[in-house]
Amino acid sequence: MTQAIDDRRHRLKSIIGGSTGNMVEWFDWYVYSAFTLYFAPHFFPKGSQTAQLLSAAAVFAVGFVMRPVGAWIMGIYADRHGRKAGLTLSVTLMCAGSLIIALTPGYETIGLVAPALLVIARLMQGLSVGGEYGASATYLSEMAGRDRRGFFSSFQYVTLISGQLLAIALLLILQSAMSAQALEAWGWRIPFAIGAVLAVVVFRIRRGLAETESYKNAKREGAEKSGALMLLKRHPREFGLVMLLTAGGTLAFYAYSIYMQKFLVNTSGFSREAASQINAVTLFVFMCIQPLAGGLSDRVGRKPLMVGFGIAGTLFTYPIFAALEQTRDVWVAGALVMAALIIVTGYTSINAVVKAELFPAHVRALGVALPYALANTIFGGTAEFVALSFKDNGWERGFYWYVTAMIGLSLIVYLRMRDTRTTSAIGED
């Protein structure tokens, strides 16, 4: 009994430690999106709001280009040197990227060097996040016990969302404490500076994490070294499966959450403050229901949740966005956004554990990270850019059909795949 209690405490301590670091990583990543409306005029030439947002969204998408590179390099690193080592390296890069953005002068001061430095910083952060996803998904899935793996691995998205929520909360605080002029002039630098400091704190936390038994066992057994060619040669089906099941889910998540703030301002006509408040409240509820859905997957399986997301997302994405175009009521808009986020919970709550359960330990971090990062770059990282491009060309509703079609494609994959809860490659209890 005492051994079992100690084991649970050890698992819980490790999961909390890993999750805290993940939250700060994603705070740093999402601060960019939360404050785009304020710093876009600072880094780019004067023009229409849509043109400036389009430029900032393009840089946001560029950051995703490095995510597959980060997934490749640090996925291999985490498989060969340990999950803890991979997590520590990723937060170091995130810190450097945030610091560059916080200190970079504006376009009117240094010209094209300003957007160039912004791109460099986002490339570094993209490299960091590319490695972070695979390492953290693998770490949380391996640390959780077999019977509660869905529940505990759902905390990856809890911390991902909480990082995004903290970024929005900080935005709301600064909006209330500062004038719009001060926030646009220099206040937007504050969150990037905070992110850099928090990343240093996380570095110390991650240095003290325990290593997973899965990694230790693979190391002892002398398993084949992780590598991209080995992954493609030995696990091509799983590689393709991760890409396809990610495509619709990641696009829906970015459309319903990241892009939604801009949509509410640029299309629905809400003020920036109202849009931020809607985003904050709905994301908080969204965050709270992740463990509930993850725990449900431990009882009924992973597949029913993903199929539920696929069906609901295919049927209701277009109606939700079309209704949001017309509403001017904050409560109605909040309800519609919440409905979209509840739908995507069937993917977000369990996507990490589903991917981790597909691969053996010696290639798990890379197997989770690389195909996910590729799909995330192609579909998630370009979501805002594609949406704004459709709007700029006079056919905004084309984006709604695009999201619907990609969710429908992923639904086909969900229907055909096995339930990883019963076929998991994670061997430890």
C-alpha positions in Angstrom: 0.0 0.0 0.0 2.8 2.4 1.0 4.6 1.6 -2.3 1.5 2.3 -4.3 0.9 5.6 -2.6 4.6 6.6 -3.1 4.3 5.6 -6.8 1.2 7.8 -7.3 2.8 10.7 -5.5 5.9 10.3 -7.7 3.8 10.2 -10.9 1.7 13.2 -9.8 4.8 15.3 -8.9 6.3 14.6 -12.3 3.1 15.3 -14.2 2.7 18.6 -12.3 6.3 19.6 -13.0 6.1 18.7 -16.7 2.7 20.5 -17.1 3.9 23.7 -15.4 6.7 24.0 -17.9 4.4 23.3 -20.8 2.1 26.1 -19.6 4.9 28.7 -19.7 6.1 27.4 -23.1 2.7 27.9 -24.6 2.2 31.3 -22.8 5.3 32.5 -24.7 4.0 31.1 -27.9 0.5 32.5 -27.7 1.5 36.0 -26.4 2.3 36.7 -30.1 -1.2 36.0 -31.2 -2.9 37.7 -28.2 -1.0 41.0 -28.8 -0.9 41.0 -32.6 -3.6 43.7 -32.8 -1.2 46.0 -30.8 2.3 45.3 -32.1 1.5 44.7 -35.8 1.6 48.4 -36.6 5.0 48.6 -34.8 6.7 46.0 -37.0 5.2 46.7 -40.4 4.6 49.7 -42.7 1.4 51.7 -42.3 -1.6 50.3 -44.1 -5.1 48.9 -43.6 -5.7 46.9 -40.4 -6.3 43.8 -42.5 -3.0 44.2 -44.4 -1.1 44.6 -41.1 -2.8 41.6 -39.6 -2.1 39.6 -42.7 1.7 40.5 -42.4 1.7 39.5 -38.7 -0.2 36.3 -39.5 2.4 35.5 -42.2 5.1 35.7 -39.6 3.0 33.6 -37.3 2.9 31.0 -40.1 6.6 31.3 -40.6 7.2 30.3 -37.0 5.5 27.0 -37.9 8.0 26.3 -40.6 10.6 25.5 -37.9 8.2 23.3 -35.9 8.9 20.2 -38.0 12.7 21.0 -37.8 12.4 21.3 -34.0 10.3 18.1 -33.9 12.9 16.3 -35.9 16.0 17.5 -34.0 14.6 17.5 -30.5 12.4 14.5 -31.0 15.6 12.5 -31.7 17.3 14.3 -28.8 14.6 13.3 -26.4 14.6 9.7 -27.6 18.3 9.4 -27.3 19.1 11.6 -24.2 15.9 11.5 -22.3 12.5 13.3 -22.1 13.8 15.7 -19.4 16.8 16.8 -21.6 14.5 17.5 -24.5 12.1 19.6 -22.3 15.0 21.6 -20.9 16.4 22.4 -24.3 13.1 23.5 -25.7 12.4 26.1 -23.0 15.9 27.6 -23.4 15.1 28.4 -27.1 11.7 29.8 -26.2 13.3 32.2 -23.7 15.7 33.6 -26.3 12.9 34.2 -28.8 10.7 36.1 -26.3 13.6 38.3 -25.3 14.4 39.2 -28.9 10.8 40.3 -29.5 10.7 42.3 -26.2 13.8 44.3 -27.1 13.4 44.8 -30.9 13.0 48.5 -32.0 10.1 49.3 -34.4 9.9 49.6 -38.2 10.1 53.4 -38.1 13.4 53.1 -36.2 15.3 50.3 -37.9 13.2 49.7 -41.0 13.2 46.2 -42.4 15.5 44.9 -39.7 12.4 45.0 -37.3 10.3 42.4 -39.2 13.5 40.4 -39.9 14.2 40.1 -36.2 10.6 39.3 -35.5 10.9 36.4 -38.0 14.1 35.2 -36.4 12.5 35.2 -33.0 9.5 33.3 -34.2 11.7 30.8 -36.0 13.5 30.1 -32.7 10.2 29.8 -30.9 8.9 27.5 -33.6 12.0 25.3 -33.1 11.2 25.2 -29.4 7.5 24.4 -29.7 8.3 21.7 -32.3 10.3 19.9 -29.8 8.1 20.7 -26.9 5.0 19.0 -28.2 6.6 15.6 -28.7 8.7 15.6 -25.5 5.8 16.8 -23.3 3.2 14.5 -24.9 5.6 11.5 -24.5 6.6 12.5 -20.9 3.0 12.9 -19.7 1.8 9.7 -21.4 4.6 7.6 -20.1 4.4 9.0 -16.5 0.6 8.4 -16.3 -0.6 4.9 -15.2 -2.4 2.7 -17.8 -5.9 3.2 -16.3 -5.6 7.0 -16.1 -3.5 7.7 -19.1 -6.2 9.6 -21.0 -6.9 11.8 -17.9 -3.4 12.8 -17.1 -2.2 13.2 -20.7 -5.1 15.6 -21.2 -3.2 18.1 -19.0 -1.0 18.8 -22.0 -3.9 20.7 -23.5 -4.9 22.0 -20.1 -1.5 23.7 -19.8 -1.5 24.6 -23.5 -4.8 26.4 -23.1 -3.9 27.8 -19.8 -0.8 29.3 -21.4 -3.0 30.9 -24.0 -5.5 32.0 -21.3 -2.7 33.6 -19.3 -1.7 35.5 -22.4 -5.2 36.8 -22.9 -5.6 37.5 -19.1 -2.5 39.6 -19.2 -3.9 41.4 -22.2 -7.1 42.2 -20.3 -5.1 43.5 -17.3 -2.9 45.7 -19.5 -6.0 46.9 -21.4 -7.6 48.0 -18.1 -4.4 49.4 -16.6 -3.0 51.3 -19.6 -4.3 53.6 -22.2 -4.6 52.2 -25.7 -1.9 54.6 -26.9 0.6 53.4 -24.2 -0.2 49.8 -24.9 0.3 50.3 -28.7 3.5 52.3 -28.1 5.4 50.1 -25.6 3.0 48.1 -23.3 2.9 45.2 -25.7 6.6 44.5 -24.8 5.7 43.6 -21.2 4.3 40.1 -21.9 7.3 39.1 -24.0 9.6 40.2 -21.2 7.5 38.3 -18.6 7.6 35.2 -20.8 11.4 35.3 -21.0 11.7 35.5 -17.2 9.2 32.7 -16.7 11.1 30.5 -19.1 14.2 30.8 -16.9 12.2 29.6 -13.9 10.9 26.7 -15.9 14.4 25.8 -16.9 15.2 25.2 -13.2 12.1 23.2 -12.7 12.7 20.9 -15.6 16.3 20.2 -14.5 14.8 18.6 -11.4 12.2 16.3 -13.2 12.4 12.5 -12.9 13.0 10.5 -16.1 10.4 8.1 -17.3 10.7 4.3 -17.0 9.9 3.8 -20.7 13.0 5.8 -21.7 15.1 4.0 -19.1 13.9 0.6 -20.2 14.5 1.4 -23.9 18.0 2.6 -23.0 18.8 -0.6 -21.0 17.6 -2.9 -23.7 19.8 -1.2 -26.3 16.9 -0.4 -28.7 17.6 0.9 -32.2 18.5 4.6 -32.2 15.8 7.1 -33.0 16.0 8.8 -36.4 13.8 10.1 -39.2 14.7 7.5 -41.7 14.2 4.7 -39.2 10.8 6.2 -38.2 9.7 6.3 -41.8 11.1 2.8 -42.6 9.8 1.0 -39.5 6.5 3.0 -38.8 5.2 4.5 -42.0 1.6 3.7 -41.2 1.7 5.3 -37.8 3.5 8.3 -39.3 0.8 8.9 -41.9 -1.9 8.2 -39.3 -0.7 11.0 -37.0 -0.6 13.5 -39.9 -4.1 12.7 -41.1 -5.7 12.6 -37.6 -4.0 15.9 -36.8 -5.0 17.8 -39.9 -8.6 18.5 -39.1 -8.1 18.7 -35.4 -5.3 21.2 -35.4 -7.0 23.4 -38.0 -10.2 23.4 -36.1 -8.4 24.3 -32.8 -6.6 27.3 -34.4 -9.7 28.4 -36.2 -11.9 28.2 -33.1 -9.4 29.7 -30.7 -6.4 31.6 -32.2 -8.1 33.1 -35.2 -11.4 33.6 -33.4 -10.2 36.7 -31.5 -9.3 38.5 -34.8 -12.6 37.2 -36.4 -14.7 38.8 -33.7 -13.0 42.1 -34.2 -12.4 42.2 -38.0 -15.6 40.5 -39.1 -18.2 40.5 -36.3 -17.4 44.1 -35.4 -16.7 43.7 -31.6 -14.2 45.9 -29.9 -10.8 44.4 -29.1 -11.7 44.4 -25.4 -15.0 42.5 -25.9 -13.3 40.0 -28.2 -10.6 39.4 -25.6 -13.2 38.9 -22.9 -15.2 36.4 -25.0 -12.0 34.5 -25.8 -10.9 34.5 -22.1 -14.2 33.1 -20.7 -14.7 30.5 -23.4 -11.1 29.3 -23.2 -11.3 29.0 -19.4 -14.3 26.6 -19.7 -12.6 24.8 -22.6 -9.6 24.2 -20.4 -11.7 22.9 -17.5 -13.4 20.2 -19.6 -10.2 18.7 -21.0 -9.6 16.3 -18.1 -13.3 15.3 -18.1 -13.0 14.3 -21.7 -9.6 12.6 -21.1 -11.0 10.7 -18.2 -14.0 9.6 -20.3 -11.6 8.2 -22.9 -10.1 5.9 -20.2 -13.6 4.4 -19.8 -15.1 4.3 -23.3 -11.9 4.5 -25.5 -10.2 7.2 -27.5 -12.0 6.5 -30.8 -15.6 7.5 -29.8 -14.4 11.0 -28.7 -12.5 11.6 -32.0 -15.4 10.4 -34.1 -17.7 12.6 -32.1 -15.5 15.6 -32.9 -15.3 14.7 -36.6 -19.1 14.4 -37.0 -20.0 17.5 -35.1 -17.2 19.6 -36.6 -18.2 18.6 -40.1 -21.9 19.5 -39.5 -21.6 22.6 -37.4 -18.4 24.6 -38.3 -20.0 26.5 -41.2 -23.2 27.4 -39.3 -21.3 28.6 -36.3 -19.0 30.9 -38.2 -21.9 32.2 -40.4 -24.0 33.0 -37.3 -21.0 34.8 -35.7 -20.8 37.1 -38.7 -24.3 38.4 -37.9 -24.4 38.6 -34.1 -23.6 41.8 -32.2 -24.6 40.3 -28.8 -21.7 39.3 -26.6 -23.6 36.5 -24.9 -24.7 35.0 -28.2 -21.1 35.2 -29.6 -19.8 33.6 -26.4 -22.3 30.7 -26.7 -21.4 30.1 -30.3 -17.6 30.2 -29.6 -18.1 27.8 -26.7 -20.1 25.4 -28.8 -17.2 25.3 -31.3 -14.7 24.7 -28.5 -16.8 21.9 -27.0 -16.8 20.2 -30.4 -13.0 20.3 -30.8 -12.5 18.9 -27.2 -13.0 15.4 -28.7 -9.7 15.9 -30.4 -7.7 18.2 -28.1 -8.3 16.2 -24.9 -6.8 13.0 -26.2 -4.7 13.7 -29.2 -1.4 13.5 -27.3 -2.0 10.1 -25.7 -3.4 8.7 -29.0 -0.2 9.6 -30.8 2.0 8.4 -27.9 0.2 5.0 -27.8 1.0 4.4 -31.5 4.9 4.2 -31.1 7.4 2.1 -29.1 9.5 4.0 -26.5 12.8 4.2 -28.5 11.2 6.3 -31.2 8.1 7.7 -29.4 9.1 11.3 -28.9 10.1 11.7 -32.6 7.1 9.6 -33.8 4.7 11.9 -31.9 6.5 15.2 -32.7 7.5 15.0 -36.4 4.3 14.0 -38.2 2.3 16.2 -35.8 4.5 19.2 -36.5 4.3 18.7 -40.3 0.5 18.6 -40.1 0.4 21.5 -37.7 2.6 23.6 -39.9 0.5 22.9 -43.0 -2.9 23.3 -41.5 -2.6 25.0 -38.1 0.1 27.5 -38.7 -1.5 28.8 -41.9 -5.1 29.0 -40.5 -5.0 32.7 -39.8 -3.3 33.5 -43.0 -5.7 31.4 -45.1 -8.7 32.9 -43.3 -7.5 36.5 -43.8 -6.6 35.8 -47.4 -10.2 34.6 -48.1 -11.5 37.7 -46.5 -9.1 40.0 -48.3 -10.3 38.4 -51.6 -13.9 38.9 -50.8 -14.9 35.3 -50.1 -14.6 34.9 -46.3 -16.9 32.0 -46.2 -14.5 29.9 -48.2 -12.5 29.5 -45.0 -15.5 27.9 -43.3 -15.8 25.4 -46.0 -12.1 24.7 -45.9 -12.2 23.9 -42.1 -15.3 21.7 -42.6 -13.6 19.7 -45.4 -10.4 19.1 -43.4 -12.4 17.9 -40.4 -14.4 15.6 -42.7 -11.1 14.1 -44.0 -9.9 13.5 -40.5 -13.3 11.9 -39.6 -12.6 9.2 -42.3 -9.3 8.4 -40.5 -11.0 8.3 -37.1 -13.6 5.8 -38.3 -11.0 3.5 -39.9 -8.3 3.5 -37.1 -8.1 1.1 -34.1 -8.8 2.4 -30.6 -5.3 3.0 -29.1 -6.6 2.5 -25.6 -6.8 -1.2 -26.2 -3.7 -1.5 -28.6 -1.4 0.9 -26.7 2.4 0.5 -27.4 3.1 2.0 -23.9 4.0 -1.0 -21.9 4.4 0.3 -18.4 1.6 0.4 -15.8 
